[in-house]
Amino acid sequence: MTPIIFHIDVNSAYLSWTAVEQLKNGAKVDLREIPSIIGGDQKSRRGVVLAKSPAAKRYGIRTGEPVANAFRKCPNLAMYPPDHKMYHEKSRMLMKYLRTFTEEIEQVSVDECYMNFTPIANRYQSPVDGAAEIKDGIKERFGFTVNIGISTNKLLAKMASDFRKPDRIHTLFPEEIQVKMWPLPIGELYMAGRSSVEVLKKLEINTIGDLAQSDPELIALHLKSHGRMLWEFANGRGTDIVQSEPEEAKGIGNSTTLREDAQTVEEVRPVFGELAKSVGRRLKKAGKKAGMVSMEIKYYDFRTLSHQAQLEKPSNDPQVLEETACTLFLEVWSGEPVRLLGIRTSKLSDESEPEQMTLFEWEPPKEPDEKHKKLKKAMDELNARFGDGAVMKASLMKKPEKVSQRKPGSTSSMQHLEKEDGQ
């Protein structure tokens, strides 16, 4: 049976949830109908636009830009601070409701999730009918709206849900890609960040269709593995696996929110260095080594991305963790400002477990040459004549006890080295 995947996304979640809560408490104005944003104090680290109303969007206000910029574009803008506790409660209620349809829900952020509609598709005349029941039920029960994208994999469902908003249902099945997705500007493609778009435009790739029909080797030459991933996305290739149950936490990790968004590799590397030291210490304290390292990025606009790799052999060495995290970062970073970085380890094993050497570390025992063969034969003959141990290798002899006294004025080699270090 062909998989049917929904991507369900709350429209301007923070602003919608704030508006619903205000209306419930007697407010006369709906924030969704006026130029408004959810942000914070302009002097604080949270002084960016977290969510905007459709009216604010018409002024050119963008999610992630400084609040000060938004007020320059629209002086009469209404602004309210975020209430994360309330948002998490709204999110919890939404997910609980969606699970009345099916337990196969993968929540990917506070305001969006994937649903595997395949097992319940036979209850409805079409996937669109099922999506309509879910969408209208959310609006009636909770007072806010969602977009639902429908396709055969998660990528295309996500792309579909980003089409015209709010309160809409869109399909993007494989046979619709050329008509609905390929004409879109390249910047509309999922995970096509600002710097990637600039590179692609220099290659005269302006639409998603241009990228889909390009040579993937050429794209990878300019954007490495991230470019190949974008080429795959442009051709509609993605997974249809909805991870409904979170994997058991079997790893050790750490992450940090940066004081200022990092925009260069030079700013990122020392952060990974400190995270690697912290994770390495915790692994050693737990007596563990990691076989898998995962790197996490959160961009300036709160999009998150993770990338992982299997280590050649388990390790808790901070240098190994740091280098792996940096390599993973460079493979997928879009070039956009980064707000949070993290390192997580998994596939843990006991530090005391013997390590299996790799093929390149192992060397077969060398066949002794003719000289050593003759020497071994002579030693065997002498030991046979005068008794075992009469002749042995110097490395096997018992070391003599160290003499505790030295001649006056003598200097140990360690003292000599310390003197040289001090010069």
C-alpha positions, 0 to 999 in steps of 0.5 A: 500500500502506498504510504500516506504522510501528513505534515501538520503545522500550526499557523503562526503558532506563538502568535495564534496561541497568544491571540486565543488565550487573550480572546478567552480572557476577554480581549476585544482585538484578535492579534491575528487580524492586526500588524502584530508580533511575538518577540521580546525586549529589544535589549535582550537576547530574545529581541527577535521576531518569533512569530508574526501576523499576516498583516505584519508580513505585508509590511515585510516583517520576517521571523528571526529579524531584530524587533527594532527592525520590525518597528522601523517597518511598522511603527504601530506594530503590536508586540507581546512577549512569548509565554513558553509555558502556555505554548507547551500546554497548547502543544500538549493538548494538540498532540493529545487530540491528534493521537485520538486518530492514530498513535503514529505521530512524530512531533518534530517541534512544539507546533508541528508533527508528522502523522502516518495516515496510512493505517487509517486511510480506509476510514475516509473516502480520500486523504483530503477528507481525513485531513479536513476532519482533523483541521476543522476539529482543531479549529473548532476545539482550540480556536487556532488553525493549521495547515496540513500537507499530504504526500507519500513521504515526509519531505513532500508533506512538509513542502505541501504544508508550506504552500498558501496559508493559513487554514489550508490543505495541500497535496504534493504527490510525486506526480504533482512535483513538476507542476506544484514544486518545480516552478517555486523559487529555489529559496522555497526548498526545504533546507535551502539556506541563504548561502546555499541559495546564493551559490545556486543562483551563481550557477544559474539555478533559480527554481527548484526545477532547475536544481532537480534537473542539474547534474548532482555531481556539479552541485556536490562540487560546490556545496558538498554533501549538503548540495547532494541532499538539496538535489535529492529534495528537489527531486522529491526524495525523502523518507516515509518512516514516522518515528512515533515513539522516541528512542530510548535515551542511551547517550550522553550529550550537551548543547549550548545556546550562544550569546550571539549567533555564530556566522563562521566556522572559526566561531563554531569550532571552539564551541564544539571544543568545549562541548567535546570536553564536557561530553568526554568528561561525562563519558569517562565518569560513567566508564563509557565510550561512544560508538556514534557521535551526533551534532545538532544545529539550531539556526537563528530562525529556530529550525533544527538539524542533526547529523550523525556518524559512526566512529571507527572504534568507540572513544571518549577522547574529547579531540575525537568528539570535537573533530567528528562534530566539526566534520559533521557540521561542515557537511550540512551547515547551510551557512546561515547564522547558528543560535545553538550547537550540541554534541550527543553520543550514543551506542555506548560501551564499557570503557573496559571492553576490549577494542577490536582493531581495524583492518588498517591497525592490524599487522600479521606477524612477520616471518623471521629472517634467516639471521633471527632463525639461526639465533633462535636455533642457537638459543634453543640449543644452549637452553637445552644443554645448560637448562631453561633460562641459561640464555634469554632476551635482555628485555625479559631479564629482571630489571635491577633495583634503582640506586637511590644515591647519586654522586655529588653534583650529578643531575638527573635527566628530568632535572635537566629537562625542567631546567631547559623548559625554564630557559 
